[in-house]
């Protein structure tokens, strides 16, 4: 096995996607499958499509192009507002994109017109998390300016919560999005195909809210990959939580003291040592670090704890000596997984073992 590595069990990914398609469908919602954590890998995208996902989404045009080159022809939404320098590529590869700036819409219009194609637009609305979004008070004037633009079609409204400020999707902000969708339709005599309530942070809301209003879509990545919701990192009933694993090889295991010696200052990543003297322990090091993943986002096997990390070393306490060449597996958070998938030093492997889809608990 090449180490360190990320292993995605596509059977379990497919199980999770199919279960979530069922869950959302019970409330009349569609699932847009987010591929960005897998860097638009065609194997991952096909696992989502085979599970019943109809639309894919990614934040990077490079990932969209990777899927197109592999022959994936499903509708794809660019999740991040296009960069002006990439509008031609966006129009050529993505069916629609999320937008908040009129200058970028103008450039998309010119690019779509030149390519003799039509590009869909999802306008993102700011509902409290203070990442991207048009303020609700400005939405109608923005739509009025956008509608005359050639070769662009307003497909829907969306919002993003919990990503920057941790704002919880709830009855208040979801109702506001529904009301804004109604306002746009009545003000301009149009029909919005999609009202996208958010991401995996909306799963708790969906499980407890009997009336979803106008919301008919969620953009899910973390829930599919890791089987949990991001607000509290709690498992979603019936989903696999081990579809993604990070493995790293042991490079040292020695009986060492727990208290450093000498004068302490900041460590490599700014930490200040606070170790408590607990005598001597088995200290084991695996070949992975901050340059490869988020060490704080790794859960080791039972009986093993993480003591610290530098760029290339993850220091563990183990119950016994673990000889070099042994491999230790960790369950990652979404942040740890994204960084590991992006690192050129971490190998990516895909398995397609049949997993047997679990049933979601009502």
C-alpha positions in Angstrom: 0.0 0.0 0.0 1.2 3.5 -0.9 1.3 5.6 2.3 -0.1 8.0 3.3 -3.3 7.5 1.4 -7.0 8.2 1.3 -9.3 5.3 0.6 -12.8 6.0 -0.5 -15.2 3.0 -0.4 -17.4 3.8 -3.4 -19.9 1.1 -2.3 -20.5 2.9 1.0 -20.5 6.3 -0.8 -23.2 4.9 -3.1 -25.2 3.5 -0.1 -25.1 6.9 1.6 -26.1 8.8 -1.6 -29.0 6.5 -2.3 -30.3 6.7 1.3 -30.1 10.5 1.2 -31.8 10.6 -2.2 -34.6 8.7 -0.6 -34.7 10.9 2.5 -34.8 14.1 0.5 -37.4 12.7 -1.9 -39.8 12.1 1.0 -40.1 15.9 1.4 -40.0 16.6 -2.3 -36.4 17.7 -2.5 -33.7 16.7 -4.9 -30.1 16.0 -4.0 -27.3 17.8 -5.8 -24.2 15.8 -5.3 -21.1 17.8 -4.5 -17.9 16.4 -5.9 -15.3 19.0 -4.7 -13.9 16.9 -1.8 -13.1 14.2 -4.3 -11.6 16.7 -6.8 -14.2 15.8 -9.4 -12.9 12.3 -9.7 -15.0 10.5 -12.3 -15.2 7.3 -10.2 -16.8 9.3 -7.4 -19.1 11.2 -9.6 -20.3 8.0 -11.2 -21.0 6.4 -7.8 -23.3 9.3 -7.0 -25.1 9.1 -10.4 -25.5 5.3 -10.0 -27.1 6.0 -6.6 -29.8 8.2 -8.2 -28.2 11.6 -8.0 -29.2 13.6 -11.1 -27.2 16.8 -10.7 -23.6 17.3 -9.7 -21.9 20.4 -8.3 -18.3 21.5 -7.8 -16.5 24.7 -6.8 -13.6 24.4 -9.2 -13.9 24.6 -13.0 -10.9 22.3 -13.2 -12.9 19.6 -11.5 -15.9 20.1 -13.8 -13.6 19.8 -16.8 -12.1 16.6 -15.4 -15.6 15.1 -15.2 -16.5 16.3 -18.7 -13.3 14.8 -20.2 -14.2 11.5 -18.6 -17.5 11.5 -20.5 -19.8 12.5 -17.6 -22.7 14.4 -19.2 -25.0 14.9 -16.2 -26.0 18.5 -15.4 -23.2 20.2 -13.4 -23.5 23.4 -11.2 -20.5 25.5 -10.5 -20.9 26.1 -6.8 -18.6 29.2 -6.5 -19.2 32.4 -8.4 -17.0 32.2 -11.6 -13.8 34.2 -11.7 -13.8 36.7 -14.6 -10.7 35.0 -16.0 -12.6 31.7 -16.3 -16.0 32.6 -17.7 -15.3 31.0 -21.1 -14.3 27.7 -19.4 -17.3 27.9 -17.1 -19.8 28.3 -19.9 -18.1 25.5 -21.9 -18.2 23.0 -19.1 -20.9 23.8 -16.5 -24.6 24.0 -17.2 -25.1 26.6 -14.5 -23.3 28.6 -11.9 -23.9 30.4 -8.6 -23.6 34.1 -8.8 -23.8 37.4 -6.8 -22.0 40.0 -9.0 -23.5 41.8 -12.0 -20.1 42.3 -13.7 -19.5 38.6 -13.7 -23.1 37.9 -15.0 -22.3 40.4 -17.9 -19.1 38.4 -18.7 -21.0 35.1 -18.6 -23.6 36.6 -20.9 -21.0 37.6 -23.5 -19.3 34.2 -23.2 -22.5 32.3 -23.6 -23.6 34.4 -26.5 -20.2 33.9 -28.3 -20.5 30.2 -27.7 -24.1 30.1 -29.0 -25.2 28.4 -25.8 -27.4 29.2 -22.7 -26.0 29.3 -19.2 -28.1 28.8 -16.1 -27.9 31.1 -13.1 -28.5 30.4 -9.4 -28.5 33.7 -7.5 -27.1 33.2 -4.0 -28.8 35.2 -1.2 -27.2 36.3 2.1 -29.2 35.0 5.0 -26.8 35.5 7.9 -23.7 33.4 7.5 -21.8 36.3 5.9 -20.1 34.4 3.1 -21.4 34.9 -0.4 -24.8 36.3 -1.2 -27.0 39.2 -2.4 -28.7 41.0 0.5 -32.5 40.3 0.5 -33.3 44.0 0.2 -31.3 44.2 -3.0 -32.5 40.9 -4.6 -35.4 42.3 -6.8 -33.3 45.1 -8.2 -30.5 42.6 -8.9 -33.0 40.3 -10.7 -34.4 43.2 -12.7 -30.9 44.1 -14.0 -30.0 40.5 -14.7 -33.1 39.3 -16.7 -32.3 41.3 -19.9 -28.8 39.7 -20.2 -28.6 37.5 -23.3 -28.1 33.7 -23.2 -28.6 33.6 -19.4 -31.5 31.9 -17.7 -32.4 32.5 -14.0 -32.8 28.9 -12.8 -33.2 29.5 -9.1 -32.2 31.0 -5.8 -29.9 29.5 -3.2 -28.3 30.2 0.1 -25.3 29.0 2.0 -25.2 28.6 5.8 -22.9 27.2 8.4 -19.7 27.4 6.3 -18.2 30.6 7.5 -20.0 31.7 10.7 -21.7 28.4 11.7 -25.2 29.9 11.3 -27.7 27.0 11.6 -30.3 26.5 8.9 -33.7 26.8 10.7 -37.3 27.6 10.2 -36.6 31.4 10.1 -34.0 31.5 7.4 -35.5 28.7 5.3 -38.9 30.5 5.4 -37.2 33.7 4.4 -35.7 32.0 1.3 -39.1 30.6 0.4 -40.6 34.0 0.7 -37.9 35.5 -1.5 -38.6 32.9 -4.1 -42.3 33.8 -4.1 -41.4 37.5 -4.3 -39.2 37.1 -7.3 -41.7 34.9 -9.2 -44.6 37.3 -8.6 -42.6 40.4 -9.2 -41.3 39.3 -12.6 -43.8 36.7 -13.8 -41.2 33.9 -13.9 -40.9 30.4 -12.5 -37.8 29.3 -10.5 -36.9 25.7 -11.1 -34.7 25.4 -8.0 -34.8 26.8 -4.5 -31.7 25.4 -2.9 -31.7 25.6 0.9 -28.1 24.8 1.5 -25.6 22.0 2.2 -25.2 19.1 4.6 -25.8 21.4 7.5 -29.4 21.4 6.4 -29.9 17.7 7.2 -30.9 18.3 10.8 -33.5 20.9 9.7 -34.9 18.4 7.1 -35.2 15.6 9.7 -37.2 17.8 12.1 -39.1 20.2 9.8 -42.4 18.8 8.4 -43.0 21.9 6.1 -40.0 22.7 3.8 -41.8 25.5 2.0 -40.4 26.3 -1.4 -37.1 24.5 -0.7 -36.7 21.7 -3.3 -33.0 21.1 -3.3 -30.0 20.5 -1.1 -26.3 20.4 -2.1 -24.7 17.6 -0.2 -21.1 16.6 0.1 -20.1 15.9 3.7 -23.2 13.9 4.5 -22.6 11.6 1.5 -18.9 11.1 2.2 -18.8 10.9 6.0 -22.4 10.0 7.0 -22.7 12.9 9.4 -24.1 16.4 9.6 -21.6 19.3 10.0 -23.2 21.3 12.7 -22.4 18.9 15.5 -20.6 16.2 13.6 -23.3 13.7 14.6 -23.9 10.6 12.4 -27.0 10.6 10.3 -29.1 7.6 11.2 -28.5 4.7 8.8 -25.5 6.1 7.0 -21.9 4.7 6.8 -19.5 6.9 8.7 -16.4 5.1 7.5 -16.7 5.5 3.7 -13.5 7.6 3.8 -10.3 6.5 5.6 -6.8 8.1 5.8 -3.9 5.7 6.3 -0.3 6.6 7.3 2.7 4.4 7.8 4.7 4.2 11.1 8.2 5.5 10.9 9.2 5.4 14.6 7.9 3.9 17.8 9.9 4.4 21.0 9.5 4.5 24.8 9.8 8.2 25.5 9.1 10.7 28.3 5.9 12.8 28.0 7.6 16.0 29.2 9.9 17.9 26.8 13.2 19.1 28.2 14.8 22.6 27.7 13.4 26.1 27.3 10.0 26.1 25.4 8.9 28.6 22.8 6.5 28.4 19.8 6.5 25.1 17.9 6.5 24.9 14.1 2.9 25.9 13.7 2.7 28.4 16.5 1.7 26.1 19.4 3.2 26.7 22.8 4.0 23.5 24.7 1.7 22.6 27.5 2.6 18.9 28.0 1.9 17.3 31.4 4.5 15.0 32.8 2.8 11.5 32.8 6.0 9.5 32.9 7.1 7.5 29.9 4.9 6.2 27.1 5.0 4.5 23.8 5.4 7.4 21.4 4.7 6.4 17.8 5.2 8.6 14.7 3.4 8.2 11.4 4.4 9.8 8.1 1.7 12.4 7.7 1.3 16.0 8.9 0.0 19.5 8.4 1.2 19.6 4.8 -1.0 16.6 4.0 -4.2 17.0 6.1 -5.7 18.6 9.2 -4.3 16.6 12.1 -7.0 18.0 14.4 -9.6 16.4 12.1 -8.3 12.8 12.4 -9.8 10.2 14.7 -7.4 7.4 15.4 -8.4 3.8 16.3 -9.5 3.1 19.9 -6.6 3.1 22.3 -4.5 5.5 20.3 -4.4 9.3 20.9 -2.9 12.1 18.9 -0.2 14.1 20.8 0.8 16.6 18.2 1.9 17.2 14.6 4.4 19.1 12.5 4.6 19.5 8.7 5.4 15.8 8.0 5.0 14.0 11.3 2.0 12.9 13.3 2.9 12.0 16.9 0.7 9.4 18.6 0.5 7.7 22.0 0.0 3.9 21.4 -0.6 1.2 24.0 2.5 -0.7 22.8 5.3 -0.5 20.3 4.1 -0.4 16.7 6.9 -1.5 14.4 7.8 0.7 11.3 6.0 -0.3 8.1 2.8 -0.9 10.1 -0.1 1.3 8.8 -2.6 3.1 11.1 -6.0 4.2 9.8 -7.9 7.4 10.8 -11.4 8.5 10.2 -11.2 12.1 8.9 -13.4 15.1 9.3 -14.5 16.9 6.1 -11.7 19.4 6.5 -9.1 16.8 7.0 -10.4 14.8 4.0 -10.4 17.8 1.7 -6.8 18.7 2.5 -5.7 15.1 2.1 -7.4 14.8 -1.2 -5.7 18.0 -2.4 -2.2 17.0 -1.2 0.0 15.6 -4.0 1.8 13.5 -1.3 -1.3 11.5 -0.4 -2.3 8.7 -2.7 -5.9 8.3 -3.6 -7.5 4.8 -3.9 -11.0 3.8 -4.7 -12.7 0.5 -3.7 -16.0 -0.8 -4.9 -16.8 -3.5 -2.4 -20.5 -4.1 -2.1 -21.7 -2.6 1.2 -25.4 -3.3 1.4 -27.4 0.0 1.7 -28.6 0.7 5.2 -32.1 2.0 5.7 -32.6 5.5 7.1 -34.4 5.7 10.5 -37.6 7.7 10.3 
